[in-house]
Amino acid sequence: MSSPDTEELATTPPPADDPTTRESGRFWRGLTGALAAGMAVLAVCVVAIASVCLFTGSPGPGLLMLIGHPVAAVVSLSAQRVADSRNGRVAGYAGLLVVVSVTAALSLFWWS
């Protein structure tokens, strides 16, 4: 069941001068959003693997990995929220922070 308000929203196109409708802006936000979501999934997996290793007695990820992954996930998700809610340079710098935090976490914990 729809109301007149939702029908109007569904049929009204976004303004043409909206910077979020540009292709480069959508690509950048999509890329940084995927990186932030991937970092969050990786953090959950690292914590889950550590808890399994704790109960089985096998060696698992160290304390630095257990702290670093969730911190990087929180930083990247927070920056992505800013990138999604703002326009212009602020959104670009927030997206850059997502890329830097994910790259730092991957290079420090996995590629070294």
PyMOL commands that set and color helices and strands:
alter all, ss='L'
color gray80, all
select helices_A, chain A and resi 4-11+19-21+23-56+63-85+89-109
alter helices_A, ss='H'
color red, helices_A
deselect
rebuild
show_as cartoon
